[in-house]
Amino acid sequence: MNILVTGGAGYIGTHTMVKLLENNHTVVCVDDLSNSKYIAVERVEKITGKKVKFYQNDIRDREALRKVFSENKIDAVINFAGFKAVGESCAKPIEYYDNNIYGMLVLLEVMREFGVKNIVFSSSATVYGNPHKVPITEDFPLSTSNPYGSTKLFIEYILKDLYASDKSFNIAILRYFNPIGAHPSGLIGEDPNGIPNNLCPYITKVCVGKLPHVNVFGNDYPTHDGTGVRDYIHVEDLAEGHVLAVNKLADNPGLIIVNLGTGTGYSVLDMIKAFSKALGKEVPYKIGAHRPGDIPTCYADPTYAENLLGFKAKKSLEDMCKDALNWQLKNPDGYVE
Ligand SMILES: NC(=O)c1ccc[n+]([C@@H]2O[C@H](COP(=O)([O-])OP(=O)(O)OC[C@H]3O[C@@H](n4cnc5c(N)ncnc54)[C@H](O)[C@@H]3O)[C@@H](O)[C@H]2O)c1
């Protein structure tokens, strides 16, 4: 299939483009490079030995998007384009609603205009709010506590309403848990701007001496060691999930909503220990206060993904740490153009 990957130059997009190309799909990438660099797309081409047709466009630019659809026969779209920092979304809610929700609306309108009815959307486990129990199945109640999460939840509503109005759409809503790690080549990986918001890129920055220590936000949660527990999934497994989802859309499944996680939760201290092992020395950390809004435990029930898509995360925590560290050691300043 010819797949349009919006936001494809970013962290999950680059890894997904690699897997799509390796599975003999062709890829058109639209990215405005607001949170990425073009060199990441070149690295995808280097890994796969295949070409990516690239357009530097904002998906809210309707005319530019129409040009992409008129120049390429697109079979399916995977939309990664969006802003993703929870803290920033609280400071800039209008920018988040505009980019994430309006961007999705423009994309859907142009898809409809060109008769493209297959789409995969990057949702997040954040739509489960503070879950009443774990593991989390797809039918759990939904809620959000910040503008970023609200954009994900509203887009899910938009996609459900769209499907209710037009059953010829095939829509896969993928709710990611916590993607980490990098391609084993060390050519592509996560490259956050400034000080990372997420735990793992923060730890790898500490590992390479760019930050002094890891801040652990609270050690009195009701978990096995008191620190927060999350479902970390190797980004390569997550990328594989997108290939399975896009292939599934070709069977006309209608609207599907699927967790992409491993089903195993690791605490912050487990992660620090695992990275210390990969590094061969202790990663320094300091225990601090809780962060407002953080929840104690979050991990997926991945059964439905396995039954519906044949998806099963294969990579271990050791692989995730080794690959994340390899990327950071080879690219201590991220992508440098
Ligand atoms: N990384 C995570 O932990 C995580 C977890 C759950 C969900 N998600 C979602 O997955 C998607 C991809 O995440 P990521 O970690 O790869 O983020 P990322 O920031 O690395 O990638 C997003 C890409 O979209 C581009 N972009 C942003 N707005 C755009 C626009 N209007 N038009 C065109 N391009 C635009 C950015 O330049 C970037 O390359 C996001 O929607 C994010 O919310 C990520």
The ligand as a MOL file (V3000), in Angstrom:
LIG
                    3D

  0  0  0     0  0            999 V3000
M  V30 BEGIN CTAB
M  V30 COUNTS 44 48 0 0 0
M  V30 BEGIN ATOM
M  V30 1 N 5.8270 9.4920 22.6020 0
M  V30 2 C 4.8740 9.1620 23.4460 0
M  V30 3 O 5.1430 8.8630 24.6220 0
M  V30 4 C 3.4340 9.0940 22.9950 0
M  V30 5 C 2.4870 8.4100 23.7850 0
M  V30 6 C 1.1660 8.3730 23.3640 0
M  V30 7 C 0.7770 9.0170 22.2000 0
M  V30 8 N 1.7110 9.6890 21.4650 0 CHG=1
M  V30 9 C 1.2740 10.3910 20.2380 0
M  V30 10 O 1.9470 9.8420 19.1230 0
M  V30 11 C 2.1910 10.8530 18.1550 0
M  V30 12 C 3.6590 10.8270 17.7840 0
M  V30 13 O 4.4260 11.0150 18.9600 0
M  V30 14 P 6.0020 11.1940 18.9060 0
M  V30 15 O 6.5160 10.8030 20.2450 0
M  V30 16 O 6.5410 10.5670 17.7080 0 CHG=-1
M  V30 17 O 6.0780 12.7840 18.7860 0
M  V30 18 P 7.0650 13.6990 17.9220 0
M  V30 19 O 6.8800 15.0970 18.3950 0
M  V30 20 O 8.4240 13.1280 17.9110 0
M  V30 21 O 6.4410 13.5340 16.4510 0
M  V30 22 C 5.3520 14.3120 16.0090 0
M  V30 23 C 5.7400 14.8810 14.6480 0
M  V30 24 O 4.6410 15.6470 14.1490 0
M  V30 25 C 5.1450 16.8390 13.5920 0
M  V30 26 N 4.0370 17.8050 13.6490 0
M  V30 27 C 3.4690 18.3890 14.7350 0
M  V30 28 N 2.4520 19.1670 14.3540 0
M  V30 29 C 2.3590 19.0840 12.9930 0
M  V30 30 C 1.4970 19.6510 12.0170 0
M  V30 31 N 0.5090 20.4990 12.3440 0
M  V30 32 N 1.6940 19.3380 10.7160 0
M  V30 33 C 2.6950 18.5010 10.3420 0
M  V30 34 N 3.5390 17.9220 11.2300 0
M  V30 35 C 3.3660 18.2070 12.5430 0
M  V30 36 C 6.3660 17.2010 14.4100 0
M  V30 37 O 7.2850 18.0110 13.6960 0
M  V30 38 C 6.9570 15.8140 14.7070 0
M  V30 39 O 7.8730 15.4200 13.7070 0
M  V30 40 C 1.7230 12.1630 18.7740 0
M  V30 41 O 0.4300 12.4550 18.2840 0
M  V30 42 C 1.6740 11.8550 20.2540 0
M  V30 43 O 0.7040 12.6260 20.9170 0
M  V30 44 C 3.0210 9.7270 21.8230 0
M  V30 END ATOM
M  V30 BEGIN BOND
M  V30 1 1 1 2
M  V30 2 2 2 3
M  V30 3 1 2 4
M  V30 4 1 4 5
M  V30 5 2 4 44
M  V30 6 2 5 6
M  V30 7 1 6 7
M  V30 8 2 7 8
M  V30 9 1 8 9
M  V30 10 1 8 44
M  V30 11 1 9 10
M  V30 12 1 9 42
M  V30 13 1 10 11
M  V30 14 1 11 12
M  V30 15 1 11 40
M  V30 16 1 12 13
M  V30 17 1 13 14
M  V30 18 2 14 15
M  V30 19 1 14 16
M  V30 20 1 14 17
M  V30 21 1 17 18
M  V30 22 2 18 19
M  V30 23 1 18 20
M  V30 24 1 18 21
M  V30 25 1 21 22
M  V30 26 1 22 23
M  V30 27 1 23 24
M  V30 28 1 23 38
M  V30 29 1 24 25
M  V30 30 1 25 26
M  V30 31 1 25 36
M  V30 32 1 26 27
M  V30 33 1 26 35
M  V30 34 2 27 28
M  V30 35 1 28 29
M  V30 36 1 29 30
M  V30 37 2 29 35
M  V30 38 1 30 31
M  V30 39 2 30 32
M  V30 40 1 32 33
M  V30 41 2 33 34
M  V30 42 1 34 35
M  V30 43 1 36 37
M  V30 44 1 36 38
M  V30 45 1 38 39
M  V30 46 1 40 41
M  V30 47 1 40 42
M  V30 48 1 42 43
M  V30 END BOND
M  V30 END CTAB
M  END
